[in-house]
Amino acid sequence: MALHPAAPQLADLDLLLSVNRLGSLGKAAKEHGVSQPAASVRIRAMERRLGLRLLERSPSGSQFTPAGIALAKWAQSAVDAVSQLMECSAILTDRGSGSLRISACLTTAEYLVPRWVTGLRAQLSDVSVCVQANDARTVLENARSGKIDLGFVGIRGRHPDLHQRVVGHDELVVVVSPDHPWAHRQVPLSPAELAVGRLVLREQGSGTRQVLRQGLGELWRDSAYIEFPSTTAIKEAVAEGAGAGVLSRLATAREIDEGRLVRVPVAGIKLTRRLWAVWDKRSELGAPARALLELAAREQRAAARPGPGGHSDPVPSGGKVVPMPMPMPMPIPPRPIAMAAGSEF
């Protein structure tokens, strides 16, 4: 059956979904690598083709019309279907033989990569996967030098030899023990109060620490009450009353649910970060790396997906990410997944 001549382009539907998710035509244009006027032209052209008004534009931003809300819901199904088609195409092109070397920041390596790799093995069961946990600078350097196929970091690298793609978002939270003076605050902490508190932090060079430093700005003091090289050590120290920790919500969700840690509200500071996939521009991604990259991006899109016409928190409550259904595994004997030791991020 031939497509209707007025059918919109898939890339334009994807652009519309980005407007819905980000709440701004300008932000959507930036994510797609086009100017805002060019993005506006594409949306208007799609409106003319469909005979529908999808967005109401005003100086304060773009709001979805009822028709736009309905179309966005259907468009998401179309975009997801094509994403899965491309994953299957990669499988048919290259049965996934070979190996996949991944280096990731500690939070991503511990809380996201295992699920992504499990989903990958459901598609490409004969691929050998090795995962390293490293600090951000090591991940970026390994990607630039070709020592790994794919890296995941919580900060943006600036090297011209690297491809970079946002695959998700993470939020840092302030946590304390139930006996800490901040545990029962009714009023959110101010940045100034946070800056002078007894902070238990990651070591110099960690992405978590860099996000906190950027958030505090001039209030930042380049020292911590206690420093640890791992998230687990910080959680244990904080639970024992050593001070306040600033960690990923993904890493603290279980302890908060169990009551071992208490999340402290904070106002006036941005403690969110993007999660970036990075790889060497000079090397073409193999089928396993492409499939994993798409799995990561698709899962994070599902976790952050707003209701039609609205927005949502980038990571669901409790730090849990919605798992995506995977294709049936290919009947090939599995190889082991190796977690390599490395300096933690």
MIPADO-147088 format. One record per residue (C-alpha): residue in three letters; residue number from 1; x negated, y, z negated. Coordinates in steps of 0.02 Angstrom, whole numbers, plus 50000, padded with zeros to 5 digits. Each point is the difference from the previous one (the first is absolute). Layout:
BEGIN
<r r="ALA" k="NUM" u="X" v="Y" w="Z"/>
...
***
This chain:
BEGIN
<r r="MET" k="1" u="50000" v="50000" w="50000"/>
<r r="ALA" k="2" u="49929" v="50168" w="50052"/>
<r r="LEU" k="3" u="49983" v="50136" w="49870"/>
<r r="HIS" k="4" u="50122" v="50144" w="50009"/>
<r r="PRO" k="5" u="49921" v="50143" w="50098"/>
<r r="ALA" k="6" u="50028" v="50117" w="49853"/>
<r r="ALA" k="7" u="49911" v="49885" w="49876"/>
<r r="PRO" k="8" u="49874" v="50101" w="49898"/>
<r r="GLN" k="9" u="49815" v="49965" w="50000"/>
<r r="LEU" k="10" u="49940" v="49892" w="49857"/>
<r r="ALA" k="11" u="49864" v="50127" w="49954"/>
<r r="ASP" k="12" u="50134" v="50134" w="49984"/>
<r r="LEU" k="13" u="50104" v="49889" w="49885"/>
<r r="ASP" k="14" u="49844" v="49973" w="49895"/>
<r r="LEU" k="15" u="49973" v="50188" w="49993"/>
<r r="LEU" k="16" u="50180" v="50024" w="49942"/>
<r r="LEU" k="17" u="49973" v="49872" w="49862"/>
<r r="SER" k="18" u="49846" v="50095" w="49944"/>
<r r="VAL" k="19" u="50103" v="50159" w="49986"/>
<r r="ASN" k="20" u="50124" v="49903" w="49893"/>
<r r="ARG" k="21" u="49863" v="49928" w="49889"/>
<r r="LEU" k="22" u="49895" v="50158" w="49982"/>
<r r="GLY" k="23" u="50142" v="50127" w="49999"/>
<r r="SER" k="24" u="49912" v="50117" w="50120"/>
<r r="LEU" k="25" u="49979" v="50008" w="50188"/>
<r r="GLY" k="26" u="49829" v="50080" w="49976"/>
<r r="LYS" k="27" u="49938" v="49859" w="49887"/>
<r r="ALA" k="28" u="50069" v="49870" w="50120"/>
<r r="ALA" k="29" u="49912" v="50084" w="50146"/>
<r r="LYS" k="30" u="49835" v="49999" w="49905"/>
<r r="GLU" k="31" u="50018" v="49816" w="49959"/>
<r r="HIS" k="32" u="50028" v="49960" w="50184"/>
<r r="GLY" k="33" u="49855" v="50109" w="50058"/>
<r r="VAL" k="34" u="50103" v="50127" w="50097"/>
<r r="SER" k="35" u="50042" v="50183" w="49975"/>
<r r="GLN" k="36" u="50164" v="50050" w="49918"/>
<r r="PRO" k="37" u="50065" v="50082" w="50160"/>
<r r="ALA" k="38" u="49962" v="49840" w="50097"/>
<r r="ALA" k="39" u="50091" v="49896" w="49869"/>
<r r="SER" k="40" u="50149" v="50118" w="50006"/>
<r r="VAL" k="41" u="50007" v="49985" w="50189"/>
<r r="ARG" k="42" u="50001" v="49809" w="49987"/>
<r r="ILE" k="43" u="50141" v="50000" w="49871"/>
<r r="ARG" k="44" u="50104" v="50123" w="50104"/>
<r r="ALA" k="45" u="49973" v="49896" w="50157"/>
<r r="MET" k="46" u="50061" v="49845" w="49907"/>
<r r="GLU" k="47" u="50152" v="50096" w="49939"/>
<r r="ARG" k="48" u="50042" v="50049" w="50179"/>
<r r="ARG" k="49" u="49979" v="49821" w="50062"/>
<r r="LEU" k="50" u="50114" v="49933" w="49865"/>
<r r="GLY" k="51" u="50123" v="50144" w="50003"/>
<r r="LEU" k="52" u="49983" v="50017" w="49811"/>
<r r="ARG" k="53" u="49936" v="50131" w="49880"/>
<r r="LEU" k="54" u="49883" v="49908" w="49881"/>
<r r="LEU" k="55" u="49921" v="50142" w="49900"/>
<r r="GLU" k="56" u="50058" v="50166" w="49933"/>
<r r="ARG" k="57" u="49851" v="50117" w="50004"/>
<r r="SER" k="58" u="49975" v="50146" w="49881"/>
<r r="PRO" k="59" u="49854" v="50101" w="49930"/>
<r r="SER" k="60" u="50002" v="49888" w="49846"/>
<r r="GLY" k="61" u="49981" v="49839" w="50100"/>
<r r="SER" k="62" u="50095" v="49870" w="50101"/>
<r r="GLN" k="63" u="50155" v="49912" w="49934"/>
<r r="PHE" k="64" u="50076" v="49845" w="50078"/>
<r r="THR" k="65" u="50175" v="50011" w="50069"/>
<r r="PRO" k="66" u="50120" v="49855" w="49969"/>
<r r="ALA" k="67" u="49958" v="49937" w="50175"/>
<r r="GLY" k="68" u="49814" v="50014" w="49959"/>
<r r="ILE" k="69" u="50023" v="49900" w="49839"/>
<r r="ALA" k="70" u="50088" v="49860" w="50093"/>
<r r="LEU" k="71" u="49874" v="49998" w="50142"/>
<r r="ALA" k="72" u="49852" v="49996" w="49880"/>
<r r="LYS" k="73" u="50069" v="49842" w="49920"/>
<r r="TRP" k="74" u="50014" v="49912" w="50168"/>
<r r="ALA" k="75" u="49834" v="50069" w="50061"/>
<r r="GLN" k="76" u="49909" v="49923" w="49851"/>
<r r="SER" k="77" u="50057" v="49827" w="50052"/>
<r r="ALA" k="78" u="49938" v="50030" w="50177"/>
<r r="VAL" k="79" u="49829" v="50064" w="49943"/>
<r r="ASP" k="80" u="49979" v="49855" w="49878"/>
<r r="ALA" k="81" u="50044" v="49876" w="50137"/>
<r r="VAL" k="82" u="49869" v="50071" w="50117"/>
<r r="SER" k="83" u="49870" v="49999" w="49861"/>
<r r="GLN" k="84" u="50031" v="49815" w="49973"/>
<r r="LEU" k="85" u="49995" v="49970" w="50188"/>
<r r="MET" k="86" u="49826" v="50078" w="50005"/>
<r r="GLU" k="87" u="49942" v="49890" w="49856"/>
<r r="CYS" k="88" u="50062" v="49846" w="50093"/>
<r r="SER" k="89" u="49916" v="50061" w="50159"/>
<r r="ALA" k="90" u="49835" v="50010" w="49906"/>
<r r="ILE" k="91" u="50025" v="49822" w="49941"/>
<r r="LEU" k="92" u="50032" v="49937" w="50177"/>
<r r="THR" k="93" u="49854" v="50098" w="50071"/>
<r r="ASP" k="94" u="49877" v="49941" w="49869"/>
<r r="ARG" k="95" u="50052" v="49854" w="49890"/>
<r r="GLY" k="96" u="49909" v="50085" w="49857"/>
<r r="SER" k="97" u="49845" v="49892" w="50003"/>
<r r="GLY" k="98" u="49848" v="50074" w="49917"/>
<r r="SER" k="99" u="49982" v="50100" w="49841"/>
<r r="LEU" k="100" u="50064" v="50161" w="49924"/>
<r r="ARG" k="101" u="49889" v="50102" w="49884"/>
<r r="ILE" k="102" u="50092" v="50123" w="49888"/>
<r r="SER" k="103" u="49932" v="50126" w="49876"/>
<r r="ALA" k="104" u="50124" v="50094" w="49890"/>
<r r="CYS" k="105" u="50009" v="50113" w="49849"/>
<r r="LEU" k="106" u="50033" v="49905" w="49839"/>
<r r="THR" k="107" u="50185" v="50045" w="49983"/>
<r r="THR" k="108" u="50036" v="49952" w="50180"/>
<r r="ALA" k="109" u="49892" v="49844" w="49991"/>
<r r="GLU" k="110" u="50089" v="49937" w="49844"/>
<r r="TYR" k="111" u="50180" v="50054" w="50026"/>
<r r="LEU" k="112" u="50032" v="50015" w="50187"/>
<r r="VAL" k="113" u="49872" v="49904" w="50103"/>
<r r="PRO" k="114" u="50044" v="49828" w="49928"/>
<r r="ARG" k="115" u="50180" v="50017" w="50060"/>
<r r="TRP" k="116" u="49945" v="50067" w="50169"/>
<r r="VAL" k="117" u="49877" v="49857" w="50024"/>
<r r="THR" k="118" u="50132" v="49872" w="49950"/>
<r r="GLY" k="119" u="50116" v="50074" w="50132"/>
<r r="LEU" k="120" u="49859" v="49995" w="50127"/>
<r r="ARG" k="121" u="49965" v="49818" w="49964"/>
<r r="ALA" k="122" u="50183" v="49962" w="50032"/>
<r r="GLN" k="123" u="49970" v="50062" w="50177"/>
<r r="LEU" k="124" u="49817" v="49956" w="50030"/>
<r r="SER" k="125" u="49966" v="49851" w="49890"/>
<r r="ASP" k="126" u="49832" v="49957" w="50079"/>
<r r="VAL" k="127" u="49916" v="50166" w="49962"/>
<r r="SER" k="128" u="49868" v="50006" w="49863"/>
<r r="VAL" k="129" u="50020" v="50154" w="49889"/>
<r r="CYS" k="130" u="49870" v="50075" w="49883"/>
<r r="VAL" k="131" u="50050" v="50146" w="49887"/>
<r r="GLN" k="132" u="49878" v="50113" w="49908"/>
<r r="ALA" k="133" u="50042" v="50128" w="49866"/>
<r r="ASN" k="134" u="49888" v="50153" w="50016"/>
<r r="ASP" k="135" u="49997" v="50184" w="49958"/>
<r r="ALA" k="136" u="50063" v="50122" w="50130"/>
<r r="ARG" k="137" u="49830" v="50052" w="50065"/>
<r r="THR" k="138" u="49948" v="49819" w="50024"/>
<r r="VAL" k="139" u="50161" v="49957" w="50091"/>
<r r="LEU" k="140" u="49978" v="50148" w="50119"/>
<r r="GLU" k="141" u="49817" v="49961" w="50029"/>
<r r="ASN" k="142" u="50035" v="49816" w="50031"/>
<r r="ALA" k="143" u="50135" v="50046" w="50126"/>
<r r="ARG" k="144" u="49887" v="50125" w="50087"/>
<r r="SER" k="145" u="49856" v="49877" w="50011"/>
<r r="GLY" k="146" u="50108" v="49856" w="50062"/>
<r r="LYS" k="147" u="49970" v="49890" w="49847"/>
<r r="ILE" k="148" u="50188" v="49977" w="49982"/>
<r r="ASP" k="149" u="50145" v="49991" w="50122"/>
<r r="LEU" k="150" u="50122" v="50103" w="49897"/>
<r r="GLY" k="151" u="49990" v="50107" w="49844"/>
<r r="PHE" k="152" u="50131" v="50074" w="49884"/>
<r r="VAL" k="153" u="49967" v="50154" w="49893"/>
<r r="GLY" k="154" u="50095" v="50129" w="49900"/>
<r r="ILE" k="155" u="49906" v="50148" w="50070"/>
<r r="ARG" k="156" u="49977" v="50062" w="50177"/>
<r r="GLY" k="157" u="49829" v="49976" w="50076"/>
<r r="ARG" k="158" u="49925" v="50137" w="50108"/>
<r r="HIS" k="159" u="49884" v="49900" w="50111"/>
<r r="PRO" k="160" u="50024" v="50022" w="50189"/>
<r r="ASP" k="161" u="49966" v="49815" w="50032"/>
<r r="LEU" k="162" u="50152" v="49943" w="49902"/>
<r r="HIS" k="163" u="50178" v="49971" w="50054"/>
<r r="GLN" k="164" u="50120" v="50037" w="49856"/>
<r r="ARG" k="165" u="50184" v="49961" w="49978"/>
<r r="VAL" k="166" u="50117" v="50030" w="49853"/>
<r r="VAL" k="167" u="50077" v="49836" w="49945"/>
<r r="GLY" k="168" u="50084" v="50055" w="49840"/>
<r r="HIS" k="169" u="50002" v="50110" w="49846"/>
<r r="ASP" k="170" u="49953" v="49979" w="49818"/>
<r r="GLU" k="171" u="50038" v="50099" w="49843"/>
<r r="LEU" k="172" u="49887" v="50020" w="49849"/>
<r r="VAL" k="173" u="50081" v="50001" w="49829"/>
<r r="VAL" k="174" u="49940" v="50050" w="49828"/>
<r r="VAL" k="175" u="50017" v="49856" w="49876"/>
<r r="VAL" k="176" u="49968" v="49985" w="49813"/>
<r r="SER" k="177" u="50026" v="49873" w="49863"/>
<r r="PRO" k="178" u="50169" v="50000" w="49909"/>
<r r="ASP" k="179" u="49912" v="50077" w="49848"/>
<r r="HIS" k="180" u="49920" v="50144" w="50094"/>
<r r="PRO" k="181" u="50064" v="50176" w="49959"/>
<r r="TRP" k="182" u="50051" v="50023" w="50182"/>
<r r="ALA" k="183" u="50106" v="49842" w="50002"/>
<r r="HIS" k="184" u="50158" v="50084" w="49935"/>
<r r="ARG" k="185" u="49987" v="50171" w="50082"/>
<r r="GLN" k="186" u="50162" v="50074" w="50060"/>
<r r="VAL" k="187" u="49914" v="50139" w="50096"/>
<r r="PRO" k="188" u="49885" v="49953" w="50147"/>
<r r="LEU" k="189" u="49814" v="50027" w="49980"/>
<r r="SER" k="190" u="49929" v="50154" w="50083"/>
<r r="PRO" k="191" u="49842" v="49987" w="50106"/>
<r r="ALA" k="192" u="49906" v="50096" w="49866"/>
<r r="GLU" k="193" u="50053" v="49875" w="49864"/>
<r r="LEU" k="194" u="49953" v="49854" w="50110"/>
<r r="ALA" k="195" u="49829" v="50075" w="50039"/>
<r r="VAL" k="196" u="49949" v="50016" w="49817"/>
<r r="GLY" k="197" u="50069" v="49832" w="49946"/>
<r r="ARG" k="198" u="49894" v="49848" w="49958"/>
<r r="LEU" k="199" u="50001" v="49920" w="50172"/>
<r r="VAL" k="200" u="49946" v="49822" w="50038"/>
<r r="LEU" k="201" u="49952" v="50006" w="50184"/>
<r r="ARG" k="202" u="49921" v="49905" w="50142"/>
<r r="GLU" k="203" u="49818" v="50032" w="50041"/>
<r r="GLN" k="204" u="49933" v="50141" w="50107"/>
<r r="GLY" k="205" u="50041" v="49973" w="50184"/>
<r r="SER" k="206" u="50162" v="49906" w="49974"/>
<r r="GLY" k="207" u="50151" v="50057" w="50101"/>
<r r="THR" k="208" u="50110" v="50005" w="49846"/>
<r r="ARG" k="209" u="49882" v="50122" w="49917"/>
<r r="GLN" k="210" u="49987" v="50105" w="50157"/>
<r r="VAL" k="211" u="50190" v="50020" w="50011"/>
<r r="LEU" k="212" u="50006" v="50055" w="49818"/>
<r r="ARG" k="213" u="49858" v="50122" w="50030"/>
<r r="GLN" k="214" u="50089" v="50076" w="50149"/>
<r r="GLY" k="215" u="50163" v="50012" w="49903"/>
<r r="LEU" k="216" u="49922" v="50090" w="49852"/>
<r r="GLY" k="217" u="49898" v="50118" w="50107"/>
<r r="GLU" k="218" u="49908" v="50128" w="49894"/>
<r r="LEU" k="219" u="50059" v="49914" w="49840"/>
<r r="TRP" k="220" u="49899" v="49845" w="50042"/>
<r r="ARG" k="221" u="49861" v="49954" w="49879"/>
<r r="ASP" k="222" u="49872" v="49886" w="50083"/>
<r r="SER" k="223" u="49992" v="49882" w="49854"/>
<r r="ALA" k="224" u="50112" v="49869" w="49922"/>
<r r="TYR" k="225" u="50025" v="49948" w="49820"/>
<r r="ILE" k="226" u="49965" v="49822" w="50057"/>
<r r="GLU" k="227" u="49957" v="49933" w="50174"/>
<r r="PHE" k="228" u="50030" v="49824" w="50063"/>
<r r="PRO" k="229" u="49962" v="49921" w="50169"/>
<r r="SER" k="230" u="50166" v="49907" w="50011"/>
<r r="THR" k="231" u="50186" v="50030" w="49984"/>
<r r="THR" k="232" u="50022" v="49851" w="49885"/>
<r r="ALA" k="233" u="49873" v="50067" w="49876"/>
<r r="ILE" k="234" u="50086" v="50169" w="49996"/>
<r r="LYS" k="235" u="50170" v="49922" w="49968"/>
<r r="GLU" k="236" u="49932" v="49896" w="49857"/>
<r r="ALA" k="237" u="49910" v="50148" w="49922"/>
<r r="VAL" k="238" u="50153" v="50112" w="50015"/>
<r r="ALA" k="239" u="50114" v="49866" w="49927"/>
<r r="GLU" k="240" u="49882" v="49992" w="49850"/>
<r r="GLY" k="241" u="50016" v="50187" w="49973"/>
<r r="ALA" k="242" u="49837" v="50062" w="50078"/>
<r r="GLY" k="243" u="50086" v="50146" w="50088"/>
<r r="ALA" k="244" u="50105" v="50038" w="50153"/>
<r r="GLY" k="245" u="49971" v="49915" w="50167"/>
<r r="VAL" k="246" u="50039" v="50063" w="50175"/>
<r r="LEU" k="247" u="50032" v="49851" w="50113"/>
<r r="SER" k="248" u="50101" v="49942" w="50148"/>
<r r="ARG" k="249" u="50181" v="49964" w="49963"/>
<r r="LEU" k="250" u="49976" v="49836" w="50093"/>
<r r="ALA" k="251" u="49869" v="49949" w="49872"/>
<r r="THR" k="252" u="50099" v="50051" w="49846"/>
<r r="ALA" k="253" u="50178" v="49946" w="50043"/>
<r r="ARG" k="254" u="49993" v="49834" w="49906"/>
<r r="GLU" k="255" u="49923" v="50074" w="49841"/>
<r r="ILE" k="256" u="50129" v="50140" w="49999"/>
<r r="ASP" k="257" u="50142" v="49876" w="50023"/>
<r r="GLU" k="258" u="49931" v="49894" w="49858"/>
<r r="GLY" k="259" u="49981" v="50150" w="49885"/>
<r r="ARG" k="260" u="49810" v="49984" w="49981"/>
<r r="LEU" k="261" u="49978" v="50168" w="50085"/>
<r r="VAL" k="262" u="50111" v="50154" w="50003"/>
<r r="ARG" k="263" u="50010" v="50116" w="50150"/>
<r r="VAL" k="264" u="49980" v="50183" w="49953"/>
<r r="PRO" k="265" u="50096" v="50128" w="50106"/>
<r r="VAL" k="266" u="49890" v="50132" w="50080"/>
<r r="ALA" k="267" u="50054" v="50161" w="50086"/>
<r r="GLY" k="268" u="49909" v="50123" w="50111"/>
<r r="ILE" k="269" u="49874" v="49880" w="50075"/>
<r r="LYS" k="270" u="50000" v="49892" w="50156"/>
<r r="LEU" k="271" u="49940" v="49824" w="49966"/>
<r r="THR" k="272" u="50046" v="49913" w="50161"/>
<r r="ARG" k="273" u="49885" v="49936" w="50136"/>
<r r="ARG" k="274" u="50010" v="49921" w="50170"/>
<r r="LEU" k="275" u="49935" v="49826" w="50031"/>
<r r="TRP" k="276" u="49892" v="49996" w="50156"/>
<r r="ALA" k="277" u="49947" v="49858" w="50113"/>
<r r="VAL" k="278" u="49830" v="50033" w="50078"/>
<r r="TRP" k="279" u="49899" v="49913" w="50134"/>
<r r="ASP" k="280" u="49856" v="50032" w="50119"/>
<r r="LYS" k="281" u="50050" v="50096" w="50156"/>
<r r="ARG" k="282" u="49865" v="49913" w="50100"/>
<r r="SER" k="283" u="50075" v="49827" w="49973"/>
<r r="GLU" k="284" u="50168" v="49938" w="50061"/>
<r r="LEU" k="285" u="50110" v="49925" w="49864"/>
<r r="GLY" k="286" u="50026" v="49814" w="50021"/>
<r r="ALA" k="287" u="50171" v="49918" w="49990"/>
<r r="PRO" k="288" u="49987" v="49957" w="49813"/>
<r r="ALA" k="289" u="49952" v="50180" w="49954"/>
<r r="ARG" k="290" u="50138" v="50072" w="50109"/>
<r r="ALA" k="291" u="50129" v="49883" w="49926"/>
<r r="LEU" k="292" u="49946" v="50040" w="49821"/>
<r r="LEU" k="293" u="50002" v="50186" w="50035"/>
<r r="GLU" k="294" u="50177" v="49991" w="50067"/>
<r r="LEU" k="295" u="50057" v="49892" w="49854"/>
<r r="ALA" k="296" u="49930" v="50126" w="49876"/>
<r r="ALA" k="297" u="50079" v="50148" w="50087"/>
<r r="ARG" k="298" u="50168" v="49914" w="50024"/>
<r r="GLU" k="299" u="50011" v="49944" w="49818"/>
<r r="GLN" k="300" u="49958" v="50172" w="49935"/>
<r r="ARG" k="301" u="50127" v="50080" w="50118"/>
<r r="ALA" k="302" u="50131" v="49882" w="49932"/>
<r r="ALA" k="303" u="49952" v="50043" w="49821"/>
<r r="ALA" k="304" u="50010" v="50187" w="50035"/>
<r r="ARG" k="305" u="50152" v="49993" w="50114"/>
<r r="PRO" k="306" u="50131" v="50130" w="49951"/>
<r r="GLY" k="307" u="50185" v="49983" w="50012"/>
<r r="PRO" k="308" u="50065" v="50075" w="50161"/>
<r r="GLY" k="309" u="49975" v="50187" w="49998"/>
<r r="GLY" k="310" u="49907" v="49998" w="49834"/>
<r r="HIS" k="311" u="49832" v="49967" w="49922"/>
<r r="SER" k="312" u="49929" v="49876" w="49877"/>
<r r="ASP" k="313" u="49856" v="49979" w="49883"/>
<r r="PRO" k="314" u="49846" v="49938" w="50096"/>
<r r="VAL" k="315" u="49984" v="49850" w="49883"/>
<r r="PRO" k="316" u="50156" v="49921" w="49926"/>
<r r="SER" k="317" u="50032" v="50010" w="49813"/>
<r r="GLY" k="318" u="49884" v="49889" w="49903"/>
<r r="GLY" k="319" u="49870" v="50003" w="50138"/>
<r r="LYS" k="320" u="50074" v="49850" w="50090"/>
<r r="VAL" k="321" u="49990" v="49992" w="50188"/>
<r r="VAL" k="322" u="50140" v="49921" w="50098"/>
<r r="PRO" k="323" u="49937" v="49842" w="50088"/>
<r r="MET" k="324" u="50038" v="49980" w="50183"/>
<r r="PRO" k="325" u="50058" v="49836" w="50077"/>
<r r="MET" k="326" u="49865" v="49919" w="50106"/>
<r r="PRO" k="327" u="50010" v="49892" w="50155"/>
<r r="MET" k="328" u="49987" v="49811" w="49977"/>
<r r="PRO" k="329" u="49821" v="49943" w="49977"/>
<r r="MET" k="330" u="49908" v="49927" w="50147"/>
<r r="PRO" k="331" u="49963" v="49813" w="49980"/>
<r r="ILE" k="332" u="49812" v="50016" w="49979"/>
<r r="PRO" k="333" u="49904" v="49930" w="49850"/>
<r r="PRO" k="334" u="49962" v="50144" w="49881"/>
<r r="ARG" k="335" u="49830" v="50067" w="49954"/>
<r r="PRO" k="336" u="49960" v="50075" w="49830"/>
<r r="ILE" k="337" u="50013" v="50183" w="49954"/>
<r r="ALA" k="338" u="49843" v="50062" w="49914"/>
<r r="MET" k="339" u="49993" v="50146" w="49878"/>
<r r="ALA" k="340" u="49822" v="50064" w="50001"/>
<r r="ALA" k="341" u="49922" v="50087" w="49852"/>
<r r="GLY" k="342" u="49956" v="50182" w="50019"/>
<r r="SER" k="343" u="49997" v="50164" w="49908"/>
<r r="GLU" k="344" u="50177" v="50051" w="49959"/>
<r r="PHE" k="345" u="50096" v="50153" w="50057"/>
***
